[in-house]
Amino acid sequence: MKYQNLLFDVDDTLLDFKAAEKQALKGLFNEIQYPLTDEIVSYFRVLNDKMWQRFELGQLDRRTLVNTRFTKLFAHLNEDVDGTKYERIYREFLNQGHQLEPHARELLNSLQDQFNLFIVSNGIASVQEHRLNDSGLMNYFNHVFVSEEVGFQKPRIEFFDYVAKAIAGFTPKNSLIIGDSLTSDIQGGKNAGIDSVWFNPALQPNHSTVSPTYQIDDLLDLREIV
């Protein structure tokens, strides 16, 4: 087999992050007794995505990101709130979100005896641990690499250098990264010389300059690649 080490992103690759995010927002807004509208959800997602992109580029540190995103959201709503407190409430609900992407477990069942499986995530370590455990996916993986603990985030080469040193027998040629983010997963693979699979279930057009080695819209299609 060409590939031995399969590096999986978590959010919107194995676990349905959008569902977990919506659930967590509902929980937060119910607790603070503020009406949650579709417009607020859409605004938060755009705001949050932009902040995570700045984090990937090293323009924003994780603590500032998580502790100010709700301050920024409610400032847009002309409300002055304790963003750190709201983040804590939101994260408690986010921990409970562990809905699987279609065919995720079936895929991992078919791969676990033939490949070394790893998680590579930019998410918050405590949240990802909760969600992977509660979803029943944790036991499929040899190790979970989270940028918060690694000290560097995808797509930085330092993140992948850390992963390479931690995995026995790791080489860029015998490894494959699978994820939904062109800027994080696919660009990270390119930076590290690792082939990549862009999981793109909605068949969104790629308007970026980042080209994945492969593209799939169903997780089970990964079996044909490996």
Sequence and secondary structure as in RCSB ss.txt:
>XXXX:A:sequence
MKYQNLLFDVDDTLLDFKAAEKQALKGLFNEIQYPLTDEIVSYFRVLNDKMWQRFELGQLDRRTLVNTRFTKLFA
HLNEDVDGTKYERIYREFLNQGHQLEPHARELLNSLQDQFNLFIVSNGIASVQEHRLNDSGLMNYFNHVFVSEEV
GFQKPRIEFFDYVAKAIAGFTPKNSLIIGDSLTSDIQGGKNAGIDSVWFNPALQPNHSTVSPTYQIDDLLDLREI
V
>XXXX:A:secstr
    EEEE  BTTTB HHHHHHHHHHHHHHHTT    HHHHHHHHHHHHHHHHHHHTTSS HHHHHHHHHHHHHH
HTT    HHHHHHHHHHHHTT   B TTHHHHHHHHTTTSEEEEEE S HHHHHHHHHHHT GGG SEEEEHHHH
SS TT HHHHHHHHHHSTT  GGGEEEEES IIIIIHHHHHHT EEEEE TT     SS   SEEESSGGGHHHH
 
